[in-house]
Amino acid sequence: MGDFENLTDREFMAQVAKRPGMYTGFVSYERMVHFLTGYDIGQRRSGAQGLDGFPEWLVARVGRSSSLGWPHLALLAAFPDRDLNPYRLAGEEESEVVAGLFVVLDQFLAEREASGAAT
């Protein structure tokens, strides 16, 4: 898998996106949300940027906030024509929405890198 210490957030998330179940036990949107939250907290505690700005980026992208937080906003960004509740997904939707989450997350991280704010 390589040397994770030298990967940018975007490069690391691309690795996670390839095999999300390896990081969460099995592919589940809820588990991936918990993984990303833990990643963000760990990165920030170590002085890195983590996923700082992701919720705000999602609000700007979707054009509104959500009482269900960034997990719902990420689904709205990835699947604008579907009304998906991150806490009520059918089993067959899990892999699809996890993949959609990583597409949106990659877009955020790519924009952050392009702006020169990457870690």
C-alpha positions in Angstrom: 0.0 0.0 0.0 2.9 2.3 0.3 4.1 4.8 2.9 1.0 6.5 4.3 3.0 9.1 6.2 4.0 10.9 3.0 0.5 10.9 1.4 -1.6 14.0 1.1 -5.1 13.8 2.4 -6.3 13.4 -1.2 -3.9 10.6 -1.9 -4.8 8.8 1.3 -8.5 9.1 0.7 -8.0 7.7 -2.8 -6.5 4.6 -1.2 -9.4 4.3 1.3 -11.9 4.7 -1.6 -10.4 1.7 -3.4 -11.1 -0.7 -0.4 -13.4 1.1 2.1 -14.3 -2.2 3.9 -10.7 -2.7 4.8 -10.9 0.5 7.0 -14.4 0.0 8.4 -14.9 -3.7 8.6 -17.6 -3.7 5.9 -18.9 -1.1 3.4 -21.4 1.1 5.2 -22.0 4.8 4.7 -22.5 5.3 8.5 -19.2 3.5 9.2 -17.4 5.6 6.6 -18.8 8.8 8.1 -17.4 7.6 11.5 -14.1 6.8 9.9 -13.8 10.2 8.3 -14.8 12.0 11.5 -12.1 10.1 13.4 -9.6 10.8 10.6 -10.4 14.5 10.8 -10.1 14.6 14.5 -6.8 12.7 14.5 -5.4 14.9 11.8 -6.4 18.1 13.5 -5.0 16.9 16.9 -1.7 16.3 15.2 -1.7 19.8 13.8 -2.7 18.9 10.2 -5.6 20.3 8.3 -7.7 17.2 8.1 -11.0 17.8 6.5 -11.3 21.4 7.7 -13.7 23.3 5.5 -15.5 20.2 4.1 -18.9 20.9 5.7 -18.8 24.6 4.6 -17.8 23.5 1.1 -20.7 21.2 1.0 -23.1 23.9 2.1 -21.8 26.2 -0.7 -22.0 23.3 -3.2 -25.5 22.2 -2.3 -26.8 25.7 -1.7 -28.3 25.0 1.8 -27.6 23.5 5.1 -29.1 20.3 6.7 -30.1 19.4 10.1 -28.6 16.0 9.4 -25.2 17.6 9.0 -22.4 17.0 6.5 -23.3 13.3 5.9 -26.6 14.4 4.4 -25.0 17.3 2.5 -22.5 14.9 0.9 -25.3 12.7 -0.3 -27.1 15.8 -1.7 -23.9 16.8 -3.5 -23.3 13.3 -4.9 -26.9 12.5 -5.8 -28.7 15.7 -6.4 -31.7 14.0 -8.0 -32.3 11.6 -5.1 -33.5 12.2 -1.6 -31.3 9.9 0.5 -31.2 9.9 4.2 -27.7 8.9 5.4 -29.2 7.1 8.4 -31.8 5.2 6.4 -30.1 3.5 3.5 -31.2 0.2 2.0 -28.4 -2.4 1.9 -27.9 -2.2 -1.8 -27.4 1.6 -1.6 -24.4 1.4 0.8 -21.7 0.7 -1.8 -23.1 3.3 -4.2 -23.3 6.1 -1.6 -19.9 5.3 -0.2 -18.5 5.6 -3.7 -20.4 8.9 -4.2 -19.0 10.2 -0.9 -15.5 9.6 -2.1 -16.2 11.4 -5.4 -17.4 14.5 -3.6 -14.6 14.3 -1.1 -12.1 14.1 -3.9 -13.6 17.1 -5.5 -13.2 19.0 -2.3 -9.7 17.9 -1.7 -8.7 18.7 -5.3 -10.1 22.2 -5.0 -8.2 22.6 -1.7 -5.0 21.4 -3.3 -5.5 23.8 -6.3 -5.9 26.7 -3.9 -2.6 25.9 -2.3 -4.1 24.9 1.1 -3.3 21.2 0.9 -1.5 19.3 3.6 
